[in-house]
Amino acid sequence: MTSTRSEAVPGRRVALTHADSPIGHRLVKSLYHDPSIERIVALGPGPEPRDFNRFSSADECRLTYSRVDHARQRSMSTFFNSSLLREARIDSLIYIPAHAAPTPSDPPLAGELASQTAEAQLVLQHLLEMRGLDNLICLGSALVYRLSPGNSNLFTESSELDLAPDTSPEIRCWINSDMLFQREFHNPALRVVLLRVPTVVGTDGTLYFNSILARSLNSRFRPMGFDPICALVSDKDVVRAIQLALRGTARGVFNIAGFETVPLSLLARWTGVPGVPLPSALISLASRLSNILGGTQIAASAVAPHLRYGFTLDTHRARRELGFEPGYRIAPSPVEDGRIQLESAPV
């Protein structure tokens, strides 16, 4: 399922999804300054980020942005059959799922969750039909692992996935995408690398890739009697892990995590929102009443396992076969108006 790492492969010609997202945006900049990358085709459902203009105008043949709806068959088919893609001669695709910072009044909608699965299906479908594209780097979530009660969950890449019937729709979407990509691990014509990440901390302190945790912190309430361990990783380390995977020859699943594993209560203080512990039953009741009365949702996932039980990730395989070591530490830092926000700093 995996092979040993190798020296960088020069001349990669790369396409990536959701380049207008926070991690995609950072990745485009890193790839642009990487001398081993010849060509970048950045895809996104929104307009081209303004600061991409200085890259594309300075070197039009090296970076191109294309507006594509990743969850629409027609939009994806048009792009994958376009002259732009043929002329770019892309050999590698980096799949970055859509991600944003949720709010307590913004629970995941069924359509949004379905879009996440549809995107993964369409990307894989069109990629398998392309000639010359033989590398797929996917960003996945460590939320796919099955949690047992307590904080002693240490997950390796072969740990059991949470396939229980009552798994939440959000986590089920991550699992569906994860398993789609796993099916291609033994495809001799395609090297697939799946990077499973825990909660990602952005440069501005925003939490990504764990909407359950982010909504809980935003709601200011958390279940009483539980203080789960939360694994974290800097967005800068995520980008570096993607680049390492792109350069090597290893294939398969790799856990990617940073140095920090902190209790939820500490993370809440770090984000400047110390949560109020309440009985889970009371939070659930308040949430239901708020929905009935048309008010702000308090905590739809207050009793979710990830707000009760913690986990850490075993990253030995990524260290051994990708050469990945965290390069950033995450800590709280005061900002101009006196608030506290998370920041990442080089080790």
C-alpha positions as CSV (number, residue, x, y, z in Angstrom):
1,M,0.0,0.0,0.0
2,T,3.0,2.3,0.5
3,S,6.5,2.6,-0.8
4,T,9.6,4.4,0.3
5,R,10.1,8.1,-0.2
6,S,12.4,9.4,-3.0
7,E,14.0,12.6,-4.1
8,A,11.8,15.4,-5.5
9,V,10.5,14.8,-9.0
10,P,11.2,17.9,-11.0
11,G,8.8,19.4,-13.5
12,R,5.5,18.6,-11.9
13,R,2.4,20.0,-13.6
14,V,-0.3,20.3,-11.0
15,A,-4.0,21.1,-10.7
16,L,-5.7,21.6,-7.4
17,T,-9.3,22.0,-6.3
18,H,-10.8,24.7,-4.1
19,A,-7.8,27.0,-4.7
20,D,-9.9,29.9,-3.4
21,S,-10.3,28.2,0.0
22,P,-7.9,29.1,2.9
23,I,-5.7,26.0,2.6
24,G,-5.9,26.0,-1.2
25,H,-5.0,29.7,-1.3
26,R,-1.9,29.0,0.8
27,L,-1.0,26.0,-1.2
28,V,-1.1,27.9,-4.5
29,K,1.4,30.4,-3.2
30,S,3.7,27.7,-1.9
31,L,3.6,25.8,-5.2
32,Y,4.3,29.0,-7.2
33,H,7.5,29.5,-5.3
34,D,8.5,25.8,-5.6
35,P,11.1,25.5,-8.4
36,S,10.1,21.8,-9.0
37,I,6.6,22.9,-10.1
38,E,6.3,23.8,-13.8
39,R,2.6,24.5,-14.1
40,I,-0.3,25.2,-11.8
41,V,-4.0,25.1,-12.7
42,A,-6.0,26.3,-9.8
43,L,-9.7,25.5,-9.6
44,G,-12.3,27.2,-7.4
45,P,-16.1,27.7,-7.4
46,G,-15.6,31.4,-6.6
47,P,-13.9,34.3,-8.4
48,E,-10.1,34.4,-8.6
49,P,-8.5,35.6,-5.4
50,R,-7.1,39.1,-6.0
51,D,-3.6,38.3,-5.0
52,F,-3.4,35.6,-7.6
53,N,-3.3,38.3,-10.2
54,R,0.3,39.3,-9.5
55,F,1.4,35.7,-10.1
56,S,-0.7,35.1,-13.2
57,S,0.2,38.5,-14.8
58,A,3.9,38.0,-14.1
59,D,4.0,34.5,-15.5
60,E,0.8,33.7,-17.4
61,C,1.9,30.3,-18.6
62,R,2.8,29.1,-15.1
63,L,-0.4,29.8,-13.1
64,T,-4.0,29.8,-14.4
65,Y,-7.2,30.1,-12.4
66,S,-10.4,28.5,-13.6
67,R,-13.8,28.9,-12.1
68,V,-15.4,25.5,-11.7
69,D,-18.3,24.2,-9.7
70,H,-16.7,21.0,-8.3
71,A,-20.1,19.4,-7.4
72,R,-21.7,19.8,-10.8
73,Q,-21.2,17.2,-13.5
74,R,-21.5,19.6,-16.4
75,S,-19.0,22.1,-14.9
76,M,-16.5,19.4,-14.1
77,S,-16.9,17.7,-17.5
78,T,-16.4,21.0,-19.3
79,F,-13.2,21.7,-17.5
80,F,-11.7,18.2,-17.8
81,N,-12.4,18.3,-21.6
82,S,-11.1,21.8,-22.0
83,S,-8.2,22.9,-24.2
84,L,-6.8,24.5,-21.0
85,L,-6.3,21.2,-19.3
86,R,-5.0,19.5,-22.5
87,E,-2.4,22.2,-23.1
88,A,-1.4,22.3,-19.4
89,R,-0.5,18.5,-19.6
90,I,-1.3,18.1,-15.9
91,D,0.3,15.0,-14.3
92,S,-0.8,15.5,-10.7
93,L,-4.1,16.6,-9.0
94,I,-4.4,17.7,-5.4
95,Y,-7.9,17.3,-4.0
96,I,-8.7,19.8,-1.3
97,P,-12.3,19.6,0.0
98,A,-14.4,22.6,0.6
99,H,-13.8,24.1,4.1
100,A,-15.0,27.1,5.9
101,A,-15.4,28.3,9.5
102,P,-19.0,27.4,10.6
103,T,-21.0,29.4,13.1
104,P,-23.5,28.1,15.7
105,S,-26.4,29.4,13.5
106,D,-24.9,27.8,10.4
107,P,-25.4,24.0,10.8
108,P,-24.4,21.8,7.8
109,L,-27.2,21.5,5.4
110,A,-28.0,18.1,3.7
111,G,-27.2,19.6,0.3
112,E,-23.8,20.8,1.4
113,L,-22.9,17.4,2.8
114,A,-24.1,15.7,-0.4
115,S,-22.0,18.2,-2.4
116,Q,-18.8,17.1,-0.5
117,T,-19.4,13.5,-1.6
118,A,-20.4,14.5,-5.1
119,E,-17.1,16.5,-5.5
120,A,-15.0,13.5,-4.5
121,Q,-16.9,11.2,-6.9
122,L,-16.6,13.6,-9.8
123,V,-12.9,14.4,-9.3
124,L,-12.1,10.7,-9.2
125,Q,-14.3,9.8,-12.2
126,H,-12.8,12.4,-14.5
127,L,-9.3,11.8,-13.2
128,L,-9.5,8.1,-14.0
129,E,-10.5,9.0,-17.6
130,M,-7.5,11.2,-18.1
131,R,-4.3,10.1,-19.8
132,G,-1.0,11.2,-18.3
133,L,-2.5,12.1,-14.9
134,D,-0.9,9.6,-12.6
135,N,-0.8,11.3,-9.2
136,L,-3.6,12.1,-6.8
137,I,-3.0,13.7,-3.5
138,C,-6.1,13.9,-1.3
139,L,-6.7,15.8,1.9
140,G,-9.0,13.9,4.3
141,S,-10.1,14.0,7.9
142,A,-9.0,12.1,11.0
143,L,-12.6,12.3,12.1
144,V,-13.2,9.1,10.1
145,Y,-11.7,6.9,12.9
146,R,-14.1,5.2,15.4
147,L,-13.9,6.7,18.9
148,S,-14.0,4.7,22.1
149,P,-14.8,6.3,25.4
150,G,-12.0,8.2,27.1
151,N,-8.9,10.0,25.8
152,S,-6.8,6.9,25.1
153,N,-7.6,6.7,21.4
154,L,-4.3,6.6,19.5
155,F,-5.0,6.0,15.8
156,T,-2.7,4.5,13.2
157,E,-3.6,4.5,9.6
158,S,-5.0,1.0,9.9
159,S,-7.4,1.9,12.8
160,E,-11.1,1.1,12.4
161,L,-13.3,3.6,10.7
162,D,-16.5,4.8,12.3
163,L,-19.0,2.8,10.1
164,A,-21.7,2.6,12.8
165,P,-25.3,3.3,11.6
166,D,-25.7,6.3,13.9
167,T,-22.5,8.1,12.7
168,S,-23.3,11.8,12.1
169,P,-23.9,12.9,8.5
170,E,-20.8,15.1,8.6
171,I,-18.5,12.3,9.5
172,R,-20.2,9.9,7.1
173,C,-19.3,12.3,4.3
174,W,-15.7,12.2,5.3
175,I,-15.8,8.4,5.4
176,N,-17.5,8.2,2.0
177,S,-14.8,10.3,0.4
178,D,-12.1,8.5,2.2
179,M,-13.3,5.1,1.0
180,L,-13.7,6.3,-2.6
181,F,-10.0,7.2,-2.7
182,Q,-8.9,4.0,-0.9
183,R,-10.4,1.9,-3.7
184,E,-7.7,3.2,-6.0
185,F,-4.7,2.4,-3.8
186,H,-4.0,-0.7,-5.8
187,N,-4.5,0.9,-9.2
188,P,-1.1,0.5,-11.0
189,A,-1.8,3.5,-13.3
190,L,-2.5,5.9,-10.4
191,R,-0.6,6.8,-7.3
192,V,-3.0,7.9,-4.6
193,V,-1.9,9.5,-1.3
194,L,-4.6,10.2,1.3
195,L,-3.6,12.6,4.1
196,R,-5.8,12.4,7.2
197,V,-5.6,15.6,9.3
198,P,-7.1,16.5,12.7
199,T,-8.4,20.0,13.4
200,V,-6.5,22.5,11.3
201,V,-5.6,25.9,12.8
202,G,-5.4,28.6,10.2
203,T,-3.0,31.6,10.2
204,D,-5.8,33.8,11.6
205,G,-6.6,31.3,14.4
206,T,-9.7,29.9,12.6
207,L,-10.4,26.2,13.0
208,Y,-11.0,24.1,9.9
209,F,-11.8,20.5,9.1
210,N,-13.7,19.9,12.3
211,S,-17.0,21.8,12.1
212,I,-18.4,19.9,15.1
213,L,-15.6,21.3,17.3
214,A,-15.7,24.8,15.8
215,R,-19.5,25.1,16.3
216,S,-19.1,23.9,19.9
217,L,-16.5,26.6,20.6
218,N,-18.6,29.3,18.9
219,S,-21.7,28.3,20.8
220,R,-19.9,28.8,24.2
221,F,-21.4,25.6,25.6
222,R,-19.8,22.1,26.0
223,P,-20.9,18.9,27.6
224,M,-20.3,18.7,31.3
225,G,-18.1,15.9,32.6
226,F,-16.0,15.6,29.4
227,D,-12.8,17.3,28.4
228,P,-11.6,15.5,25.2
229,I,-8.0,15.7,23.9
230,C,-7.9,17.6,20.6
231,A,-5.2,17.0,18.1
232,L,-4.2,20.1,16.1
233,V,-2.1,20.9,13.1
234,S,-1.1,24.2,11.5
235,D,-2.3,25.0,8.0
236,K,1.3,25.6,7.1
237,D,2.2,22.1,8.1
238,V,-0.7,20.7,6.1
239,V,0.5,22.5,3.0
240,R,4.1,21.2,3.5
241,A,2.8,17.7,3.9
242,I,0.9,18.0,0.6
243,Q,4.1,19.2,-1.1
244,L,6.1,16.3,0.4
245,A,3.5,13.8,-0.8
246,L,3.6,15.4,-4.3
247,R,7.4,15.1,-4.6
248,G,7.8,11.5,-3.5
249,T,6.6,8.1,-4.7
250,A,4.9,6.8,-1.5
251,R,1.3,5.8,-1.7
252,G,-1.5,5.0,0.7
253,V,-2.9,6.6,3.9
254,F,-0.8,8.9,6.1
255,N,-1.8,10.6,9.4
256,I,-0.6,14.2,9.6
257,A,-0.6,16.1,12.9
258,G,1.3,18.9,14.7
259,F,3.0,18.9,18.1
260,E,-0.1,20.1,20.1
261,T,-2.7,17.8,21.6
262,V,-4.7,19.9,24.1
263,P,-7.9,19.4,26.2
264,L,-11.0,21.0,24.7
265,S,-11.3,23.3,27.8
266,L,-7.8,24.7,27.1
267,L,-8.5,25.1,23.4
268,A,-11.6,27.1,24.3
269,R,-9.5,29.4,26.4
270,W,-7.0,29.7,23.7
271,T,-9.7,30.8,21.2
272,G,-11.0,33.4,23.7
273,V,-14.3,31.5,24.2
274,P,-14.1,29.6,27.5
275,G,-17.0,27.2,27.2
276,V,-19.7,26.9,29.9
277,P,-20.0,23.2,30.9
278,L,-23.7,22.1,30.9
279,P,-25.3,18.7,31.1
280,S,-25.6,17.2,27.6
281,A,-29.3,16.7,28.0
282,L,-29.8,20.4,28.8
283,I,-27.8,21.5,25.8
284,S,-29.8,19.2,23.5
285,L,-33.1,20.4,25.0
286,A,-32.1,24.1,24.6
287,S,-31.1,23.4,21.0
288,R,-34.4,21.7,20.2
289,L,-36.4,24.5,21.8
290,S,-34.4,27.1,19.9
291,N,-35.0,25.4,16.6
292,I,-38.8,25.2,17.3
293,L,-38.9,28.9,18.3
294,G,-36.8,29.9,15.3
295,G,-33.9,31.2,17.3
296,T,-30.1,30.7,16.9
297,Q,-29.0,27.1,17.0
298,I,-27.1,26.5,20.3
299,A,-25.3,23.2,19.7
300,A,-26.7,20.7,17.3
301,S,-23.9,18.3,18.0
302,A,-23.6,18.8,21.8
303,V,-23.6,15.1,22.5
304,A,-21.4,14.1,19.6
305,P,-18.6,11.7,20.5
306,H,-15.9,14.1,19.4
307,L,-17.0,16.5,22.1
308,R,-16.8,13.8,24.8
309,Y,-13.9,11.5,23.7
310,G,-10.4,12.6,22.5
311,F,-7.8,11.1,20.2
312,T,-4.2,11.5,19.1
313,L,-2.6,10.4,15.8
314,D,0.3,8.1,15.2
315,T,2.4,9.9,12.5
316,H,5.3,7.5,12.3
317,R,4.4,6.5,8.8
318,A,4.4,10.1,7.5
319,R,7.7,10.7,9.1
320,R,9.3,7.6,7.7
321,E,7.9,7.5,4.2
322,L,7.1,11.2,3.4
323,G,9.8,12.8,5.5
324,F,7.1,14.9,7.3
325,E,7.9,16.5,10.7
326,P,5.8,19.4,12.1
327,G,7.5,22.7,11.6
328,Y,5.1,24.9,13.5
329,R,3.9,25.2,17.1
330,I,0.4,26.5,17.8
331,A,-0.2,28.9,20.8
332,P,-2.4,31.8,21.8
333,S,-1.3,35.3,21.1
334,P,-2.8,38.7,21.9
335,V,-3.9,40.9,18.9
336,E,-4.3,44.6,18.6
337,D,-7.8,45.0,20.2
338,G,-6.8,42.9,23.3
339,R,-8.4,39.6,22.1
340,I,-6.6,36.3,22.0
341,Q,-6.2,34.3,18.9
342,L,-4.3,31.2,17.9
343,E,-1.1,31.6,15.9
344,S,1.4,29.3,14.5
345,A,5.1,30.0,14.8
346,P,8.2,28.1,13.4
347,V,9.7,25.6,15.8
